[in-house]
Amino acid sequence: MLLSCDDWLSILQPHLREPLFSPGALEPLRRLACLLPGDCLGILEARLGQVPGPIDLSLRIKEPPQALALAERIPLPHLRSLLARWSRADESLSAVHSLWLEFDLDPERDPLHPVACAKLRAEAAPRWVIDALLPALHGKPLSEGQRQRLLFCTEAIPEGGALLYVFSLLSRGGDAVRMEIFGLDPGHILGYLAVVAPATVPRVETIAPLFEGVERIHLSFDIGEEILPRIGIEGSFSRIPRREPRWAELFARLQAHGLCTPEQRDAALAWTGYDTFWTSPARWPVRTAGLRGVCVRSLSHVKVVCPQDGAPQAKVYLAFGPLEATGPQIR
């Protein structure tokens, strides 16, 4: 038998509880995870705030066999084709560091129609990203309006920042794509948005300072014919919470702004750890993993999303998976 993603979730069962995980969110998560391979790094997206919400699941694809296994499970032809090309180490994809698939557990969507994302290497040329990679992720060419807006936003990235991820959001309806920029501090984020999306600045001004002093900051926004109102800022640290006090400081700021409860803060900071057969014999997948191996839990990052209407929302991203698929640098 092949190891499934749900084998790891079985091991994690004692940690999949409130205040980060509602009981109703676990059943659809486990059903989906049974269909997905277990050799990838996984990330659980948990919404912070007063009431736990749905849990989304993302998988990172770094190796050809992982891409091939997922190509056999994903029904969308364009993603099957992209994953098959990745599995063959297609030279035309050499500027892609890794692929990500995000499975939205929304009851109104097919969970096997994921959001597709590519992490870019430094040598990825913007026009190649826009004219070759994004159409492959998207399943069709971008509109001319999207192309021009993406070029404008890419060329406007200030020194020190870089386009690190691109997403197709086709599975969420509409034709939007997402840019994610790495390396800008909160002040530079506001300066950049003042150039490319000035209408978003008043909403982001109150959120950006939450990420002061954070090591790894990402800015994300969506592009249709115009830049859409939703803005996301996320951040993380290279060390685990018990060795990095700034994790606790970041969660304290979220709590002070009403974006996180004290109980959620404590649960997120306590997520990091590991399990083996010897620490979790009753739940360890002996038939598929044997007696060896390590299931690692890591705190990946925290994101705050500023919608057009309504209050900002915070999310925490909790990584898990076999030791060989994890590592100190997740994002």
C-alpha positions as CSV (number, residue, x, y, z in Angstrom):
1,M,0.0,0.0,0.0
2,L,1.1,3.6,-0.7
3,L,1.4,6.1,2.0
4,S,-1.4,8.7,1.9
5,C,-1.7,12.3,3.2
6,D,-4.3,11.0,5.6
7,D,-1.8,8.6,7.2
8,W,-0.1,11.7,8.5
9,L,-3.3,13.3,9.6
10,S,-4.1,10.2,11.6
11,I,-0.8,10.7,13.5
12,L,-1.7,14.4,14.0
13,Q,-5.2,13.6,15.3
14,P,-4.5,14.7,18.9
15,H,-3.4,18.2,17.6
16,L,-6.3,18.6,15.2
17,R,-8.7,20.1,17.8
18,E,-10.2,23.4,18.9
19,P,-9.4,26.2,19.1
20,L,-7.7,25.9,15.6
21,F,-9.8,23.0,14.2
22,S,-13.5,22.6,14.5
23,P,-14.8,19.1,14.6
24,G,-17.0,19.7,11.5
25,A,-13.9,20.7,9.4
26,L,-12.0,17.5,10.0
27,E,-14.3,15.1,8.2
28,P,-14.0,16.7,4.7
29,L,-10.3,17.3,5.3
30,R,-9.7,13.6,6.0
31,R,-11.8,12.5,3.0
32,L,-9.7,14.6,0.7
33,A,-6.4,13.6,2.3
34,C,-7.2,9.9,1.6
35,L,-7.0,10.7,-2.1
36,L,-3.6,12.4,-2.0
37,P,-0.1,11.0,-1.7
38,G,1.8,11.1,1.6
39,D,5.3,11.9,0.5
40,C,4.8,15.7,0.1
41,L,5.0,18.5,2.6
42,G,1.5,19.5,3.6
43,I,0.2,22.7,5.0
44,L,-3.1,23.2,6.8
45,E,-4.6,26.6,6.6
46,A,-6.5,27.5,9.8
47,R,-8.5,30.7,10.1
48,L,-8.0,32.7,13.3
49,G,-10.6,34.7,15.1
50,Q,-13.5,33.9,17.4
51,V,-14.9,30.9,15.4
52,P,-12.8,28.3,13.7
53,G,-13.6,28.0,10.0
54,P,-13.0,25.5,7.2
55,I,-9.5,24.0,6.9
56,D,-7.8,24.1,3.5
57,L,-4.9,21.8,2.5
58,S,-1.9,22.5,0.4
59,L,0.8,20.2,-1.0
60,R,4.2,21.1,-2.2
61,I,5.7,19.3,-5.2
62,K,9.4,19.2,-5.4
63,E,10.3,15.9,-6.9
64,P,9.2,14.3,-10.3
65,P,7.5,11.2,-8.6
66,Q,5.4,13.5,-6.5
67,A,4.2,15.3,-9.6
68,L,3.4,12.1,-11.4
69,A,1.4,10.7,-8.5
70,L,-0.7,13.9,-8.3
71,A,-1.2,14.0,-12.1
72,E,-3.0,10.7,-11.8
73,R,-5.4,12.1,-9.2
74,I,-6.2,15.6,-10.6
75,P,-9.0,15.7,-13.2
76,L,-8.2,19.1,-14.7
77,P,-6.4,18.4,-18.1
78,H,-4.2,21.5,-18.0
79,L,-2.9,20.7,-14.5
80,R,-2.4,17.0,-15.4
81,S,-0.3,18.2,-18.4
82,L,1.8,20.6,-16.3
83,L,2.4,18.0,-13.6
84,A,3.4,15.4,-16.2
85,R,5.8,17.9,-17.7
86,W,7.3,18.5,-14.3
87,S,7.6,14.8,-13.6
88,R,9.7,14.5,-16.8
89,A,11.9,17.4,-15.6
90,D,10.9,19.4,-18.7
91,E,13.6,21.9,-19.5
92,S,11.0,24.6,-20.2
93,L,10.1,24.5,-16.5
94,S,13.6,24.8,-15.2
95,A,12.9,28.3,-13.7
96,V,10.2,26.8,-11.5
97,H,11.6,25.8,-8.0
98,S,8.5,23.9,-6.9
99,L,4.8,23.6,-7.5
100,W,2.0,23.9,-5.0
101,L,-1.6,22.7,-5.1
102,E,-4.1,24.3,-2.7
103,F,-7.2,22.3,-2.1
104,D,-10.1,24.5,-1.0
105,L,-12.6,22.6,1.2
106,D,-15.5,24.7,0.2
107,P,-18.7,22.5,-0.1
108,E,-19.6,24.4,-3.3
109,R,-16.4,23.5,-5.1
110,D,-14.8,20.3,-6.3
111,P,-12.0,19.7,-3.8
112,L,-9.9,18.0,-6.5
113,H,-9.9,21.3,-8.6
114,P,-7.1,23.0,-6.7
115,V,-5.5,26.4,-6.9
116,A,-2.2,25.9,-8.7
117,C,0.9,27.8,-7.7
118,A,4.6,27.9,-8.8
119,K,7.5,29.1,-6.8
120,L,10.0,30.8,-9.0
121,R,13.8,30.7,-9.2
122,A,15.7,33.9,-9.4
123,E,16.4,33.5,-13.1
124,A,12.7,33.3,-14.0
125,A,12.2,36.1,-16.6
126,P,9.0,38.1,-16.1
127,R,7.8,37.8,-19.7
128,W,8.3,34.0,-19.6
129,V,6.3,33.9,-16.3
130,I,3.5,35.9,-17.9
131,D,3.4,34.4,-21.4
132,A,4.3,30.7,-20.7
133,L,4.1,29.7,-17.1
134,L,0.9,31.5,-16.0
135,P,-1.0,30.2,-19.1
136,A,0.1,26.7,-18.2
137,L,-1.1,27.1,-14.6
138,H,-4.3,28.8,-15.8
139,G,-5.1,26.4,-18.7
140,K,-5.5,29.3,-21.2
141,P,-3.7,32.5,-22.3
142,L,-4.1,35.5,-20.1
143,S,-6.1,38.4,-21.4
144,E,-4.2,41.4,-22.8
145,G,-5.4,43.5,-19.9
146,Q,-4.0,41.0,-17.4
147,R,-0.7,40.8,-19.3
148,Q,-0.2,44.5,-19.3
149,R,-1.2,44.8,-15.6
150,L,1.2,42.0,-14.6
151,L,4.0,43.6,-16.6
152,F,3.4,46.9,-14.9
153,C,3.3,45.4,-11.4
154,T,6.4,43.4,-12.1
155,E,8.4,46.3,-13.4
156,A,7.3,48.4,-10.4
157,I,8.8,46.1,-7.8
158,P,11.4,48.1,-5.9
159,E,14.9,47.1,-5.3
160,G,15.1,44.3,-2.7
161,G,11.8,42.8,-3.7
162,A,11.2,39.9,-6.1
163,L,8.3,38.0,-7.6
164,L,8.5,34.7,-5.8
165,Y,5.1,33.0,-6.5
166,V,2.4,33.1,-9.1
167,F,-1.0,31.5,-8.8
168,S,-3.9,30.6,-11.0
169,L,-7.2,31.2,-9.2
170,L,-9.3,29.8,-12.0
171,S,-10.8,27.1,-9.7
172,R,-12.3,29.8,-7.5
173,G,-14.3,31.3,-10.4
174,G,-13.3,34.1,-12.7
175,D,-10.0,34.6,-14.4
176,A,-7.8,36.1,-11.7
177,V,-4.2,35.3,-11.2
178,R,-2.1,36.1,-8.1
179,M,1.3,37.7,-7.6
180,E,3.3,37.1,-4.4
181,I,6.3,39.4,-3.8
182,F,9.0,38.6,-1.4
183,G,11.5,40.9,0.3
184,L,9.6,44.2,1.0
185,D,9.3,45.5,4.6
186,P,6.0,47.1,5.7
187,G,7.1,50.6,4.6
188,H,8.1,49.4,1.2
189,I,4.9,47.4,0.8
190,L,2.8,50.6,1.4
191,G,5.1,52.5,-1.1
192,Y,4.7,49.8,-3.7
193,L,0.9,49.6,-3.3
194,A,0.7,53.4,-3.6
195,V,2.1,53.0,-7.1
196,V,0.3,49.9,-8.4
197,A,-3.0,49.9,-6.3
198,P,-3.3,53.2,-4.4
199,A,-7.0,52.6,-3.4
200,T,-5.8,49.7,-1.2
201,V,-3.4,51.7,0.9
202,P,-5.8,53.1,3.5
203,R,-6.9,49.5,4.3
204,V,-3.4,48.1,4.5
205,E,-1.9,50.9,6.5
206,T,-3.3,49.5,9.8
207,I,-2.2,46.0,9.0
208,A,1.3,46.4,7.6
209,P,2.8,47.5,10.9
210,L,1.9,44.1,12.5
211,F,4.8,42.7,10.4
212,E,7.5,45.0,11.6
213,G,10.6,43.0,12.5
214,V,9.4,39.9,10.7
215,E,12.1,38.1,8.8
216,R,10.3,36.8,5.7
217,I,7.5,39.0,4.5
218,H,5.3,38.3,1.4
219,L,2.8,40.6,-0.3
220,S,0.1,39.1,-2.4
221,F,-2.7,40.5,-4.6
222,D,-4.9,39.3,-7.4
223,I,-5.1,40.6,-11.0
224,G,-7.9,40.4,-13.4
225,E,-8.3,43.2,-15.9
226,E,-7.5,45.4,-12.9
227,I,-5.8,44.8,-9.6
228,L,-8.5,43.4,-7.3
229,P,-9.1,44.8,-3.8
230,R,-7.9,41.8,-1.8
231,I,-4.4,42.3,-0.3
232,G,-2.5,39.7,1.7
233,I,0.6,40.1,3.9
234,E,2.3,37.1,5.4
235,G,5.4,36.6,7.5
236,S,7.5,34.0,9.2
237,F,10.8,33.3,10.9
238,S,13.5,30.8,10.1
239,R,13.6,29.4,13.7
240,I,10.9,27.5,15.6
241,P,8.9,29.3,18.2
242,R,10.7,28.1,21.3
243,R,13.9,29.5,19.8
244,E,12.4,32.6,18.3
245,P,10.6,35.0,20.6
246,R,9.4,37.1,17.7
247,W,6.8,34.5,16.8
248,A,5.1,35.1,20.1
249,E,5.4,38.9,19.6
250,L,3.7,38.6,16.2
251,F,0.8,36.6,17.7
252,A,0.6,39.1,20.5
253,R,0.1,41.9,18.0
254,L,-2.6,39.9,16.1
255,Q,-4.3,39.3,19.4
256,A,-4.2,43.0,20.3
257,H,-5.9,43.8,17.0
258,G,-8.7,41.3,17.6
259,L,-7.4,38.9,14.9
260,C,-6.5,36.0,17.1
261,T,-7.7,34.6,20.4
262,P,-5.3,33.8,23.3
263,E,-6.2,30.1,23.0
264,Q,-5.4,30.1,19.2
265,R,-2.1,31.9,19.8
266,D,-1.1,29.3,22.3
267,A,-2.2,26.4,20.1
268,A,-0.3,27.8,17.1
269,L,2.9,28.3,19.0
270,A,2.7,24.8,20.4
271,W,2.2,23.1,17.0
272,T,5.9,22.5,16.3
273,G,7.1,19.1,17.1
274,Y,7.4,15.6,15.7
275,D,6.1,12.0,16.1
276,T,7.6,8.6,15.4
277,F,6.3,5.1,15.8
278,W,7.7,5.1,19.3
279,T,5.8,8.3,20.4
280,S,2.6,7.4,18.5
281,P,2.4,3.6,18.1
282,A,-1.4,3.4,18.0
283,R,-1.7,5.8,15.1
284,W,1.5,5.1,13.2
285,P,0.9,3.8,9.6
286,V,3.0,0.6,10.1
287,R,1.6,-1.0,6.9
288,T,2.7,1.8,4.7
289,A,5.6,3.4,6.6
290,G,7.0,0.5,8.6
291,L,8.5,1.3,12.0
292,R,10.9,4.0,10.8
293,G,10.3,7.6,9.8
294,V,9.4,10.9,11.4
295,C,6.3,13.0,11.0
296,V,7.3,16.6,11.5
297,R,5.1,19.5,12.5
298,S,6.3,23.1,11.7
299,L,4.9,26.6,11.9
300,S,5.1,27.8,8.4
301,H,3.7,31.4,8.4
302,V,1.0,33.8,9.4
303,K,-1.1,35.8,6.9
304,V,-3.5,38.7,7.3
305,V,-5.9,39.4,4.4
306,C,-7.4,42.8,3.9
307,P,-10.7,42.4,1.9
308,Q,-12.5,45.2,0.1
309,D,-15.3,45.2,2.6
310,G,-15.3,44.0,6.2
311,A,-12.6,43.5,8.8
312,P,-9.2,42.0,8.1
313,Q,-8.8,38.2,8.7
314,A,-5.8,36.4,10.0
315,K,-4.7,32.8,9.2
316,V,-2.0,30.5,10.4
317,Y,-0.4,27.9,8.2
318,L,0.7,24.7,9.9
319,A,3.1,22.4,8.0
320,F,3.4,18.6,8.4
321,G,4.8,15.6,6.7
322,P,7.6,13.1,6.5
323,L,11.0,14.4,7.6
324,E,12.5,14.1,4.2
325,A,9.8,16.4,2.7
326,T,10.1,19.1,5.4
327,G,13.0,21.3,6.2
328,P,14.0,24.5,7.9
329,Q,13.0,26.7,4.9
330,I,9.4,26.1,4.0
331,R,8.3,29.3,2.4
